[in-house]
């Protein structure tokens, strides 16, 4: 049985399912520039394999990425050889410069476990913003908008591979417990299965807003967003 590159499978699956990274990145760039018209630098926190960052790099003269997973960073480096990438934790990172925008997509902040960690993360974001700079966060579901027991199932075919993904999400205390199973089939290599369990915190809207305000950022919540979970936008005075 062959080994599966998990990060590669995630990319293949979401691209095959139709996630439009280019359009999402473009909408974030427009949002940033509506608050900071002269913005020219951006930091993508929890940048993963660089799928959003690839498009941010086309919009801003200077972009950098921060990611905790070395496996994800390896993919991002191969995709973006000219972009400076850092391995680091969103809760307490310290880079050498500030940015006009600091963003975090795909509900990555949901992997923070407590409001204290959320506060630390927004303080780190604010510390790396220029005056007038903009922080944008795509949150996870709020407790009242999460659909307990949600089942998702998709099959995609791309680049000669077939990937089936099934997930089941339940409320577990103050978090979502999401169990995800992938089956990957490739001609000449056979079939491989792997699974992940994700614990994603169901922060209240007020808890996000309090973290922005504690970091000294003027905050607003926008409905909709790339995945229907909305966006939080903070501006450093």
N, C-alpha and C positions, 0 to 999 in steps of 0.2 A: 504494500500500500504506500502510495507516495505522499510526501508532505505538502500541505497547502499553505501558501503565503496568505495569511489572514488579511493583511492590509490590502493586498492586491485584490482579493476577493471582494472586500468592502467597496473598493473603487469600482470594480467591474459591475457589482450589483447595483449600486446607486446610479451610476451612469446608464446602465441598461434599463433601469426602471424609469429613467427620464428626469432625474434631478438636474435642474438647469443651473449649474454653478455659475455660468457666465451671467445669466440674468439676475441671479441673487446677488452676485458681487456688484453688478452695475447698480442695482437698487440701493445697496449699502453706500456705494460711492456717492450717489446722488443725495442720499440722506446726510452724509457727512458734510458735503459741500453746501447743502442748504443751511447748515449751521456755521460752517467755517469755509467760506468760498475760496480762500487762498491755501487750503490744506494741500500739502505736497508730500507728506510722509505718513505711513501707516504701519502699525504692528498688528499682526494676526496672532492672537493668543489661542492655544490649542488648535494649531493650524493643521494637525493631522498630516495627511499625505500631500498637502499643498493644493488641493483642488480649488478652493476659493482663492488662495493666495496667488495662484497662477494668473488669475484675472485682475486681482488687486494690483499686481505688479505692472499691468498694462495701463493702469489708470493713474498711478502715483509715481513720481520720479524716484522715490525711495520707499522700499518696503522691506520688512523683516518678519520672521515668523518665530514663534515660541511653541514648543511641544514637549510634553513629558516623555512620551514613548520613543525610544530609540528606533524601534522597528518602523514606526510611522515616519520618523525623521529621515531614515534611509530612503524611503520612497520620495519624500519631499525633495531631498537633495538631488536625486536623479531627475526629477521633474523640473527643478528650479536651480540649476547649477550656479546661477549668477545672483541668487538671493541669499542674504545672510540669514542663517537659521540657528536657533539656540535651543539647547535642551534645558528645560526648566519647568518649575512648578508655578502655576498661575497665582498661587496664594502668596508667594514671596519671591519674586524675581527682581533682579537689579541689573539692568542693562546700562550701556555707556551713554545713551542719549535719550531724548524725549521725542515724542511723535505728535503729529497733528491729529491723528486718530488711532485709537486702540479698540480693536473689535474682537469678538469671540462668537463664532457661529455654531450652528447645529446643536444647541442646547448643552454645550460642553460644561457650562457652569452648574448644571444639574448634578454633576458628579461630586460636587462639594457636599460635605456631610452635615454641616451645621451653619447657623447664621454667623457664627464667629469666623468661619472659613470664608463665607461670602463677604463679610466685612473686610477681611484681610485681602481678598482678591480685588475688590473695588479700590482699596487703598493702594494696591500695587498698580492698578490701571491708572489711577489719578496721579501717582508719583511719576509716571512716564508720559504724561500729557503736557504739551505746551500750553501756555495761557490761551484760552479760547478753544482748546482742543476738545475733541468729541470722543466719547466712549459709547460703543454700541454692543449690546448683549442680546443674543437670542436665548430666551429662557426655556426651561422645560414647562410642562403643564402646571397650572396652579391646582391646589387640592380640589377646588370646586369644578374645575374643567376636565380633570382626568377621568377617563372612562375605565372604571375598574373591570377587569376581565377581558380587556380588548385583545382580539386575535387578529393578526395580520399575516397574509400569505401571498407570496409572489414567486413567479418563475421568470427569469430573464435568460436570454441567449445572446452572447456577445463574444466576438473574437474566438469562435470555435468552441466555446465552453457554455455549459448550461448550469445555472445556479438557482437552486430553490431555497427560499428563506421563509421560515415560519416562526412567528413570535407570539408569546402570550404574556400579557402585562397585568399584574394585580397590585393592589395597594398593600404595602407591608409597613405598618407603623406610619411614619411621616414620609415614606418614600414609595416609589414605584419599583417593584421587582419584575424585571423584564427578562424572560428566558428566550433565547434566540437560537434556532437551529439552522445551519447551512448544510446543504448537500451540493457538492460540486462534481460535475461529470465532464471529462475531457476525452476526446477520441485518442486511443492509443495509450491512455493512462488510467482509465477506469473511473471509479466513483470514490469520493472521500467525503466524510461527514465530520463536522465539528460544531460545538455549541458554546455559547457564552451566557453568563448571567450578569445583568447590569442592575445596580441599585442607584436610582436617580431620585434625588430629593425633590419633594413637592413643596417648594418654598411658596409662601404667600406673596401676592403682589406687593403688599406693604413691606415685606421683609426685603425684597429687592430694592424698593424705593428707599428704605431706611439705610441700606448699605451704600447706595449712591450718595445720599445726603451726608452720611457720616464721613465719606471721603471728600466732601466739599464740592460735589457736583450737582448742578441743577438737573433734575431728572424729569422725564416724561415717558409715559407708556403709550405705544402705538399698537393698535389692533392689527391683526392679520399677520404680516411678516412672511418669511419664506415657507414656513411649515404650519401656519395657522396659530402659532403660539404667541405671536406678537413680538415686539422688540422694545427694549428699554434703551433710551438715549439720554446720555448725560453730557453736560457741557461744563468744562472747567472755567470759572470766571477769569 
